[in-house]
Amino acid sequence: MSESNPYQPPGSPPPRVTPTVAPAAAPASSTPRSVDAGRGWEWIAEGFALFKKQPGTWILILIVFVVCASLIHFIPVIGSLAGVLLTQVFMGGLMLGCAALARDETLEVGHLFAGFKQNTGDLVLLGVLTVVGWILALIPAVLIAGGGAFMSMMMGGEPIAHVGAMGLSFFLALLVVLALAVPLYMALWFAPSLIVFNQLKPVDAMKTSFYACLKNIVPFLLYGVIAVVLCLIAAIPFGLGFLVLGPVLFASIYTGYRDIFSAG
């Protein structure tokens, strides 16, 4: 039986109490768990389910994102660098938008820019670390390609031999870049989500993301194969399929994060 308030005027309705509901769409755990191999496909399927909730808004967000990225890259001298830095800020905002959809809230174009209002410093620092990571990945490739070209010219011989030696050095350089890009992508995959949801610092977020991907390497291999096939299919109708596939893959990053970092 509730007690009456002696200071409340007679006949007035009791005060309404609004319960506090914690957002259940964003896992609180920062410890990744292992999931079944088949979950790699489920991340994409669940991403498509999020896309179906507001397909028009998703497509508009993708268009705005591409336009913003293009305009940033057109900035003289610093355009490409700024693009890499701000991509992580945009990704943080997209993850917040996915979490809103998962809570049956409304996805808005403004979610794309939510990273400029929340955890901005950490997301920008993540972008800086991304630039550093790419520089470290490209240095050995440049040395291999440049060294191969130099040695080819110093050795003399037929021009066709120069072309073959240079081609081989560039191929080796490409393999090195790909080999070093994989761990970099693993470190970045969940990092924006871990920053905006778990409040991790950029370095810790990258470490945790890398460990989460490594711990679930089989689901990620399946995810990668399916994503490549879907990209080939999306490219057939003049690339228009990416208007759907792009948002689905963005959303699948969130669904994968939610799956791996849930309490189980």
N, C-alpha and C positions, 0 to 999 in steps of 0.2 A: 504494500500500500504506500503510495507516494505521499510525502508531507506537503502541506500547503505553504505557500510563501506569504508570510504576514504582511510584506510590503507590496504585494501585488494588488492592484485595484480590483474590487469585487466585479465579477462577471467578465473579466478580461481573459482571453484564451491563454493557455500555458505557453511559455516560450518554446519555440522550435529549436531543437538541437540537431545540427547537421553533422552526421557521422563523418569521420575522417577515413577515407578509403585509400590504402596504399596502392600505387600503380603496380598491377600484377604482371604487366607485359614485359617489364625489364628485369631480368634476373639480378638478384643481389650478390650472388656468388662470383668471386673472382678466380675460383679454382675450376679449370676445365675438366670435364669428364669424357670418357670414351663412349662413343655411340656406335650402333650397328652400321655396317657398310651401306645398307640400303638407305640410310638417312641422307646420303648425298643426293639421291633423287628427291626425297621428301622435302629437302630445303627448297628446291626449285618449285615443286608442286605447291608448297605453302606460300612461297613468294608469289606465285600466280594467283593464289587465293586472296592475298592482300591486294594485288593489282586489280582483281575483279570488283573489289569493293568500290573503287573510285577510278575507273580506267581513264576517264577524261582528264582528271586532275593529274594523274601520273604522267600521261603523255605531255601535258602542258609543262609539268615540272622538268621533264626530260628536255623539251625544246628550250626552255629558259636556261637550263644548265648548259646545254651545248652553245647557245648564243653567248652566255656570260664567259664561258671558257674560251670561245673564239675571240671575243673582244679583248680579253685579258692577254691572249697570246699575240695580239696585234700591237701591244704596247712596245715601243722601241726598246731594245737592249734588255730590259728586265721582264719582258712579257712572258717568256717561257718559264723563267724562275718563279715569277709570281703565280703562274698557273699551277705549278707543282705545289707551292706553298698553300694556296687557297683550296686546292682539291680536297685536302683533308678536312678543312672547315665545312665545305659543302657536304662531305660524306657524314660528318657528325650531325648536321642538320637533317639529312635524309634518314639517318637511323632514328632520330627523334620522331620524325614523321611516321616511320614504320611502327614505332611503339604506340603512337597515338591511334593508328588504324587498328592495331592489335587490341586496344582497349575500346574499340568501337567508337572512337572519337573521329572528328573530321580531319582529313588530310588537306592541308592548304599549301599553296605555292610558297607561302612564307616560311614553311618548314625547311625549305632549301637553304634559307638564310639564318636559320635558328642557331647555327654554330657561331654566328657573329655576335650572339647575345649570351651564349652559355659556353663556358669552358674554352673561350676563344684563344686565350694565350697558350693553353696546352695543345690545342689543335694546330695552331700556327707553328709551334715548336715541333710538333709531329711532322709538319710539312718540311721544316728545316732538316730534320733527321732523314726524311725521305730524299731530299736533295743530296745530302752527304752520302747516303747509301748508294744512290745512283752514280755519284762521282767515283766512289770506291769500286763499284762494279765495272765502270767504263775504263778506269786507268789501266788494268792489265790487258784489256782488249785493245786499247790504243797502242800499248807497247808491243803487243804481238803483231798487230797489223802493220804498224810503222816499221818495226824491226824486220819483218818479212819483206816489206817493200825495199828497205835499205839494203838488205843482204842480197836481194835479187839483182839490184842495180850494180852492186859491187862485184858480183861474180861474173858479170858479162854473159856472153852467149847469145843464142837466138832470141828474138823478141817473143816468140811463142812460149819459150821457157820462162821468160819474165812474167808473162800473163798467168801461166800455170802456177808459179810460185806465189805470186801475189794473191791469186784466187784462193789458194790453200791457206795462206796466212789470214785472209779475211774470214774464211770459213771457220778456222780455229778461234778467231776473235769473237765471232758470233756465238759459238758454242760456250765460250767462257762467259759472255754476257748473260746468256740464258741460264747457265749453271748458277751464277751469282744472283740473278733476278728472282729465282724461285724462293730462296730463303728470305729475300727482301719482301716479296709479296706475302709470304707467310707471316712475317712480323707486322705487316701493315693491315692484314685482312680484317681482323677484329679490333685493331687498335682504336679507331674512332669510337666504336661502341663502348669499349672498356673505359674510355676517357669520359664520355657523356653520361654513361649509366653507372659505372662503378667508381668514378672519380679517381682513376689511376693516373699517375703521371706518365708522360709520353714514353720514357724508357721502360718503365714497368709494364705499360700497356703493350709495347712491342715484344717484350720478352714473353708475356703471358699469351699473346696472340700466336707467336711462333710455337710455343709449347703446345697450345691447343691444336694447331694445325698438325704438328708432328704426332701428337697423340691420336689424331684421327686421320692419318694419312690415307687409309683405304677409302673411307667415305669421300675424302677430297679428290682422290683419283677418279672415282666414279662420277663425282660432281663435275670435274674438269672435262671428262670425256663427253658427258651429256651436254655440257655448255658449249663445247666446240661443235658438236653436231647441230645443236640448235642455232648457233651463229651461222653455220653454213646454210641452213634452211632459211633463216631470217634475211640473209643477203640475196636470196634468189629474186624476190619481187622488188628489184631496185633498192634494196636495203630498207624497205618500209617495215619489214618485220621487226627491225630493231626498235620501232616505236613501242612495241609490246615487250620484246625480249629485254631491252635495256632496263625498264622499270622492274621487270621480274627478277633480273639478276641482282639489281640493287636491293630489292626486298629479300632475296634469298640470303644475302649477307646477314641481314638481321635475323631471319629465321634460323640460320645456322648458329649464330651467336646465342640466340635464346635457347636452342636445343643443347648446345655444348656447355653453356654456363648455367643451366637450370639445376635445381637441387636433385633432379632425377625422380 
